Amino acid sequence: MNTAEHQRLAESHAGLKPWKRWGPYVSERQWGTVREDYSPGGTAWEYFPHDHARSRAYRWGEDGLAGFSDNQSRLCLALALWNGKDPILKERLFGLANAEGNHGEDVKELYYYLDATPTHSYLKMLYKYPQREFPYCDLVEESQRRKADCCAREYELLDTGIFDDDRYWDVFVEYAKADVADILMRVTVHNRGPDEATLHLFPQLWFRNTWAWDNSERPVLRAETDGGISAKHATLGEFRLACDDAPELIFCDNDTNVRRLYAETGAAGYFKDAFHEYVVNGNKAAVNPQQTGTKSAAHYTITVPGGASSVVRLRLVAQTFQSAGSGGFPAASSFQTPHRPRA
């Protein structure tokens, strides 16, 4: 069969077009893994816990919800959420470290990968986010109690009752490629509850921190006058993120917050966890007023009636494609599920 995806695969295999250079290469969970373990005793879970993840820069990868990046994860795009009640932004998957779970390490989330093509020309996933405060402490404490019984069933997110009365968000994230470095992102949020609710959406664009350990040139993100975000990297090139509906743009650096983690009170900077401080704690000084850095977010505040939905669209495009006139948003048909040939 000669579908568009077959053609993309043929171009990729022949080395004509690098269709697989961009894809879902951002980890679901980088914290607590051997990839980031520099502990003297090989205790990866304790060395980099979830509580450090929002404040501590990774070295060998990145993580995020519905993450998308180049194949070296130099420039990453992913989604963060806040329901107005959680003590932190939902930037990555939460789970239990090896010593916390009654059967070892375990992610405590509800998420589903719904569709994907081999060249990553189309991707779709679903993340279920409670409207009530996420039960971080309950999951840890109940799992600890169950450790006394080796046969006890694992305590899961559904067991907490957090989704009772359908008070949750269905967050669908789709990616579609208009070309090899022209990437569209669509976020559709469904309020499954009976009442009107507000959700904060943070599509985040950031650079993986390599400059802290290999002396490479620090890349830069910058707010543009047209409401987009420009991205410049020494080896990756120049990109632009176009944002639908003129959201608030906020910036910081993908650098470890040594003030929070290591009590270096005199350290200056706009650190990796600045968006938590800015949004959750109302600390306006946490983000860079010059609207530049190595981590950025488009902040959308969306109020949705019960049973209704809302859509946000973004487009990450290489400067070469942008200069050719593709800087706006294409028709909605770009996000239609691709034809799948029968086996």
Secondary structure, DSSP 8 states (H G I E B T S, - for coil): ---HHHHHHHHHHTTSS-TTSEES-SBS--TTSGGG---TT--HHHHS-HHHHTTS--SS--B-EEEEEETT-SEEEEEEEE-SSSSS-B-S--EE-TTTSTTS-EE---EEEEEE-TTSSEEEEEEEEESS---HHHHHHHHHHHTTSTT-----GGGGTTTGGG-EEEEEEEEEEEETTEEEEEEEEEE-SSS-EEEEEEEEEEE---HHHH-----EEEE-TTS-EEEEETTTEEEEEEETT--EEEEE-S---HHHHH--TT--S--TTHHHHHHTS--GGGS-TT-EESEEEEEEEEEE-TT-EEEEEEEEEEHHHHTTT--S---GGGGS-------
